Every structure is written in C-alpha cells, then in structure tokens.
Amino acid sequence: MPDSEIRLRQQIVKLRELRAKDATELTQLRIDVEHLVRAVNQLTAHNRQLLLAISQSNPPVRALPPHPHPVRRY
C-alpha cells in the first residue's frame, strides 16, 4: 500500500472522529438552546406579572428609580 494511501486513510479516520465530535457538540448546543428559550419565556412571563403589578393603583411592589451611574463590572 503506498504511503499516500496510508496518509489518506489516517486522515479519513481523523475526519470521521471530528465529525462525530461535532455531532455530539451540536446535539448539546440544541439542548442548551431549548433550555435558554424556556428560561427566557419564564423570565418574560415573570416580567409581565411584575409590570402588571406595578401598574395597579395600589401596587404590591414598587419600581425603584434607575441607578444614577452605570455599575462597572470588572
């Protein structure tokens, strides 16, 4: 078997391994997206509830004034 064929066969093996790894990563990323979408939906619903609560004439919660200076995070 020529050296070029051996190298090509080795490269095929490596590429198949990379493809399998990419497929696994893609599956995990899709699961992560589903979880993030659920979290955003829950936070959106919670935000609507809070906005509704503070729009009432005698709200059970009170909106705080905005912070005068942006908070710096390092």
C-alpha positions as CSV (number, residue, x, y, z in Angstrom):
1,M,0.0,0.0,0.0
2,P,1.5,3.4,-1.0
3,D,2.3,5.9,1.7
4,S,-0.1,8.4,0.2
5,E,-3.0,5.9,0.6
6,I,-2.0,5.3,4.2
7,R,-1.9,9.0,5.0
8,L,-5.3,9.5,3.3
9,R,-6.8,6.6,5.3
10,Q,-5.5,8.1,8.5
11,Q,-6.9,11.5,7.5
12,I,-10.3,9.8,6.9
13,V,-10.2,8.3,10.4
14,K,-9.4,11.7,11.9
15,L,-12.2,13.4,9.9
16,R,-14.7,10.8,11.0
17,E,-13.7,11.3,14.6
18,L,-14.1,15.1,14.2
19,R,-17.5,14.7,12.6
20,A,-18.7,12.5,15.5
21,K,-17.4,15.1,18.0
22,D,-19.1,17.9,16.1
23,A,-22.4,15.9,16.0
24,T,-22.2,15.4,19.8
25,E,-21.5,19.1,20.3
26,L,-24.3,20.1,18.0
27,T,-26.7,17.9,20.0
28,Q,-25.6,19.6,23.2
29,L,-26.0,23.0,21.8
30,R,-29.5,22.3,20.6
31,I,-30.4,21.1,24.2
32,D,-28.8,24.3,25.6
33,V,-30.9,26.4,23.2
34,E,-34.1,24.7,24.3
35,H,-33.2,25.4,28.0
36,L,-32.4,29.0,27.2
37,V,-35.6,29.5,25.4
38,R,-37.5,28.1,28.4
39,A,-35.7,30.4,30.7
40,V,-36.4,33.5,28.5
41,N,-40.1,32.6,28.4
42,Q,-40.2,32.2,32.1
43,L,-38.5,35.5,32.7
44,T,-40.7,37.2,30.2
45,A,-43.8,35.9,31.9
46,H,-42.5,37.0,35.3
47,N,-41.6,40.4,33.9
48,R,-45.2,40.8,32.6
49,Q,-46.6,39.9,36.0
50,L,-44.4,42.5,37.7
51,L,-45.3,45.2,35.1
52,L,-49.0,44.4,35.7
53,A,-48.5,44.5,39.4
54,I,-46.8,48.0,39.4
55,S,-49.4,49.4,37.0
56,Q,-52.2,48.8,39.6
57,S,-53.5,51.8,41.6
58,N,-52.1,50.3,44.8
59,P,-49.2,48.1,43.7
60,P,-47.9,45.4,46.0
61,V,-44.4,46.1,44.5
62,R,-42.7,49.4,43.8
63,A,-40.4,50.2,41.0
64,L,-37.0,51.6,42.1
65,P,-35.6,54.6,40.4
66,P,-32.8,53.9,37.9
67,H,-29.3,53.9,39.3
68,P,-27.7,57.3,38.5
69,H,-24.4,55.8,37.4
70,P,-23.9,52.6,35.5
71,V,-22.5,49.8,37.6
72,R,-19.0,48.9,36.4
73,R,-18.1,45.2,36.5
74,Y,-14.6,44.0,36.0
